[in-house]
Amino acid sequence: MRNSVKISLLALVAAGCCALYLFHQLNGSFDYALPKRTIKVLAMAITGVAIAYSTVVFQTITHNRILTPSIMGLDSLYLLIQTLAIFFLGSDHITIVNKQVNFLLSVVAMIIFALLLFRFLFKKGQQSVYFLLLVGIIVGTFFQSISTFLQVLIDPNEFQIVQDKMFASFNNVNGDLVWLALFFIGFVLILGWRNLPYLDVLSLGRDIAINLGISYDKIVKQMLVIVAILISVSTALVGPITFFGLIVANLSYQFFKTYKHSVLITGAATMSVIALVGGQWVVERVFTFSTTLSVIINFVGGIYFIYLLLKESRSA
């Protein structure tokens, strides 16, 4: 089966999941329920596309299919920002109550952190991507340790608010934030799409890419900035989803079996929409909100991560 046919089939399934979520048991509530469901579907779609795109690109740059962009410490920084704001300012402060302010503060802080990290590591042009990953793990662990320490000291009532920030949730997505995130993600995707042919060459390795005339360091820096922006916006919009990118990216590799990133990213993005929209429908209609989608994703993703580790060890 050709990859174009596979993508078409996945697109039909994604459209079916969206239609099922939008119109199932609507019962004529077009004025109230349908707009709210539309905003949630749009939030899930842009979040899924951003995570799928950034994960595939990040794994191509690092030449490792078991890594995700969260290893740079952005998820830990997001939780630290929320914990610091509630610990020092209180849960009734504008940075927590006003979702627009909280969104912009989180996005700006995560992007600035990523840019400073890239500038510090690549200013001499000698540090490798693997050194970036090592620093990201250390800094992420440091952020997580501070967050845990403050959460122990925080008021129990306010800790519940912090706890809500620890897991991704699509139940109370702000409509204004969805349109703002759509603008940011759409603009960044348009800028990054022109570099997809270069990624096909980058997947061959640094030395081969340079020999073929690719400006390796320049392309890597540009794509890392794009990855940081996409992860920052999607995390600030719905919260951290640790293993989701790992799942959809590797499923796309196995399903399409091609080197073309235009196919891999499109397939991963479509699978993301199916997983998020279909999974949220199951959470709401089958489990009746007894759990959250992020918990299911992290559970399945953890098992899949162990499977990939065992698979890599056997092949090695």
DADAHU-V290261 format. One record per residue. SS is DSSP state (H for helix, E for strand, L for the rest). OMEGA is omega as a letter, one per 30 degrees, with the letter a starting at -180 (* if undefined). D_LAST is the distance of its C-alpha to the last C-alpha in Angstrom with 2 decimals. Layout:
SS_OMEGA_D_LAST / SS_OMEGA_D_LAST
This chain:
L_a_29.81 / L_a_30.09 / H_l_28.64 / H_l_32.20 / H_l_33.17 / H_l_30.25 / H_l_31.27 / H_l_34.87 / H_l_34.11 / H_l_32.21 / H_l_35.16 / H_l_37.57 / H_l_35.74 / H_l_35.73 / H_l_39.42 / H_l_40.11 / H_l_38.50 / H_l_40.57 / H_l_43.70 / H_a_43.17 / H_a_42.78 / H_a_45.78 / H_a_48.27 / L_a_47.47 / L_l_50.46 / L_l_51.90 / L_l_55.40 / L_a_57.18 / L_a_56.01 / H_a_55.41 / H_a_56.96 / H_a_55.08 / H_a_51.90 / H_l_50.76 / H_l_50.66 / H_l_48.74 / H_l_46.19 / H_l_45.92 / H_l_45.13 / H_l_42.39 / H_l_40.83 / H_l_41.03 / H_l_39.42 / H_a_36.51 / H_a_36.13 / H_l_36.12 / H_l_33.85 / H_l_31.31 / H_a_31.52 / H_a_31.21 / H_a_28.13 / H_a_26.39 / H_a_27.32 / H_a_26.37 / H_l_22.94 / H_l_21.90 / H_a_23.37 / H_l_21.82 / H_l_18.25 / H_a_19.06 / H_a_20.47 / H_a_17.65 / L_a_14.89 / L_a_13.32 / L_l_13.94 / L_l_14.26 / L_l_17.08 / L_a_20.74 / H_l_23.84 / H_a_25.10 / H_l_22.92 / H_l_25.67 / L_a_28.08 / H_l_30.39 / H_l_30.42 / H_l_31.29 / H_l_33.95 / H_l_35.47 / H_l_35.91 / H_l_37.32 / H_a_39.84 / H_a_41.02 / H_l_41.30 / H_a_43.20 / H_a_45.55 / H_a_46.47 / H_a_46.70 / H_a_49.00 / H_a_50.74 / L_a_50.84 / L_l_49.88 / L_l_53.13 / L_a_52.48 / H_a_52.28 / H_l_48.67 / H_a_47.74 / H_a_50.52 / L_a_50.39 / H_l_47.12 / H_l_47.62 / H_l_47.99 / H_l_45.01 / H_a_42.85 / H_l_43.95 / H_a_43.62 / H_a_40.04 / H_a_38.99 / H_a_40.77 / H_a_39.42 / H_l_35.75 / H_l_36.15 / H_l_38.00 / H_a_35.37 / H_a_32.59 / H_l_34.77 / H_l_35.68 / H_l_32.06 / H_a_31.15 / H_a_34.32 / H_a_33.76 / H_a_30.21 / H_a_30.82 / L_l_34.44 / L_l_33.74 / L_a_31.10 / L_a_28.74 / L_a_26.58 / L_l_23.17 / H_a_21.98 / H_l_19.58 / H_l_22.76 / H_l_24.31 / H_l_21.65 / H_l_22.16 / H_l_25.92 / H_l_25.69 / H_a_24.02 / H_a_26.71 / H_l_29.55 / H_l_28.52 / H_l_28.47 / H_l_31.84 / H_a_33.33 / H_l_32.21 / H_l_33.75 / H_l_37.01 / H_l_37.13 / H_l_36.66 / H_l_39.35 / H_l_41.81 / H_l_41.20 / H_a_42.29 / H_a_45.51 / L_l_46.28 / L_a_48.97 / H_l_47.72 / H_l_49.28 / H_l_47.62 / H_l_44.28 / H_l_44.30 / H_l_44.42 / H_a_41.46 / H_l_39.58 / H_a_40.27 / H_a_38.57 / L_a_35.30 / L_l_34.41 / L_a_34.73 / L_l_37.89 / L_a_39.51 / L_a_42.69 / L_a_44.77 / L_l_43.59 / L_a_46.32 / H_l_47.40 / H_l_48.27 / H_l_44.85 / H_l_43.22 / H_l_45.24 / H_l_44.57 / H_l_40.80 / H_l_41.06 / H_a_42.82 / H_a_40.28 / H_l_37.20 / H_l_38.91 / H_a_39.97 / H_l_36.54 / H_l_34.86 / H_l_37.47 / H_a_36.75 / H_a_32.98 / H_a_33.13 / L_a_34.25 / L_a_31.01 / H_l_28.82 / H_l_28.94 / H_l_27.79 / H_l_24.73 / H_l_23.78 / H_l_23.79 / H_a_22.20 / L_l_19.03 / L_a_18.66 / L_a_18.43 / H_a_21.25 / H_a_22.25 / H_l_22.46 / H_l_24.30 / H_l_26.77 / H_l_27.37 / L_l_28.21 / L_a_30.81 / L_l_29.30 / L_a_30.57 / H_a_27.15 / H_a_28.39 / H_a_31.27 / H_l_29.34 / H_l_26.71 / H_l_29.63 / H_a_31.50 / H_l_28.70 / H_l_27.93 / H_l_31.64 / H_l_31.68 / H_a_28.75 / H_l_30.64 / H_a_33.85 / H_l_32.44 / H_l_30.78 / H_a_33.96 / H_a_36.27 / H_l_34.39 / H_l_33.94 / H_a_37.61 / H_a_38.71 / H_a_37.18 / L_a_35.12 / L_l_31.42 / L_a_28.93 / L_a_25.66 / L_a_23.11 / H_l_25.02 / H_l_23.51 / H_a_19.96 / H_a_21.11 / H_a_23.10 / H_a_20.80 / H_l_17.80 / H_l_20.38 / H_l_21.76 / H_a_18.53 / H_a_18.19 / H_a_21.94 / H_l_22.76 / L_l_19.80 / L_l_21.40 / L_a_21.07 / L_a_24.63 / H_l_24.93 / H_l_28.43 / H_a_27.17 / H_a_24.16 / H_l_26.40 / H_l_29.29 / H_l_27.29 / H_l_25.77 / H_l_29.30 / H_l_30.87 / H_l_28.47 / H_l_29.30 / H_l_32.97 / H_a_32.56 / H_a_30.63 / H_a_33.02 / H_l_36.28 / H_l_35.53 / H_l_34.12 / H_l_37.18 / H_l_39.47 / H_l_37.92 / H_a_38.32 / H_a_41.94 / H_a_43.09 / L_a_41.13 / L_l_40.40 / L_l_43.59 / L_l_42.14 / L_l_41.19 / L_l_37.81 / L_a_36.38 / H_a_33.88 / H_l_31.75 / H_l_31.40 / H_a_30.17 / H_a_27.71 / H_l_26.30 / H_l_26.10 / H_a_24.31 / H_l_22.12 / H_l_21.12 / H_l_20.10 / H_l_18.20 / H_l_16.43 / H_l_15.31 / H_a_14.20 / H_l_12.06 / H_l_10.49 / H_l_9.86 / H_l_8.63 / H_a_6.06 / H_l_5.07 / H_a_5.42 / H_l_3.81 / L_*_0.00
